[in-house]
Amino acid sequence: MSEKIKQAIEHANKIIKESRIDDPELKKIAFSKAIDFFMAPSKSNSKTNSNLCASIKDKSKVEVLSESDSFWKKFSQQTNIEISELRDTFYYKDSQITLLIPELKGNNKSSQQIYLASLILFAYTEGLGIDWVPSILIAEAAKNSKVYDTSKFAKNLKTSDLFRSSGTKKGVKYKLTAAGYNMAIKSLQDLYKN
């Protein structure tokens, strides 16, 4: 290994340590940029090093989205629905999604549970990229919307052609079928028309 490469690695490691970046992916990016910087034919002095360190810190602040911001951005991109509209319909905190709709569509509790489950599964799929969602997360959303029924909730979801299920008892997970996906999209379109 050449002396120039060794020095570039040493300088890059020093800069990364000074920048105090915690995210492993950002560390890799910053390290790569620092190596490029030190390998480029230019003057390398302490003032330049501190400028590079400040630049890496600023970029790390810009590039890292919070989990919540990332969810809303991805959800909006996947659905072509404005973030403000999605925030009026869904609530997202600590990797859990609930509905903010005051009245759920449906003429009985069973149809309201199915309506809610389709929207919640849709949000997990499009916003977080999770296809198979644990039943406990759907049940929590139903409890928040006051449509949870311990004796019939699981049966209503399992007998609907809008969902697929996998697992047993507390390990059950649900996924939208194509019909469920289409229903969720139509439900959201209907909500945003009003």
KAWOVEN-V492835 format. One record per backbone hydrogen bond with DSSP energy under -0.5 kcal/mol. CO is the residue of the C=O (numbers start at 1). NH is the residue of the N-H. Records with the same first field share a line. If there is no record, write none. Layout:
CO->NH / NH
This chain:
2->6
3->7
4->8
5->9
6->10
7->11
8->12
9->13
10->14
11->15
12->16
13->17
14->18
15->19
16->20 / 21
17->20
23->27
24->28
25->29
26->30
27->31
28->32
29->33
30->34
31->35
32->36
33->37
34->38
35->39
36->40
40->42
43->45
45->49
46->50
47->51
48->52
49->53
50->54
51->55
52->56
53->57
54->58
55->59
56->60
57->61
58->62
59->63
60->64
63->65
66->70
67->71
68->72
69->73
70->74
71->75
72->76
73->77
74->78
75->79
76->80 / 81
82->86
83->87
84->88
85->89
86->89 / 90
89->100 / 101
91->98
93->96
96->93
98->91
108->112
109->113
110->114
111->115
112->116
113->117
114->118
115->119
116->120
117->121
118->122
119->123
120->124
121->125
122->126
123->127 / 128
124->128 / 129 / 130
125->129
129->131
131->133
133->174
134->137 / 138
135->139
136->140
137->141
138->142
139->143
140->144
141->145
142->147 / 148
143->146
149->152 / 153
152->156
153->157
154->158
155->159
156->160
157->160
160->163
162->177
164->175
166->173
168->171
169->172
172->135
173->166
174->133
175->164
177->181
178->182
179->183
180->184
181->185
182->186
183->187
184->188
185->189
186->190
187->191
188->192
189->193
190->194
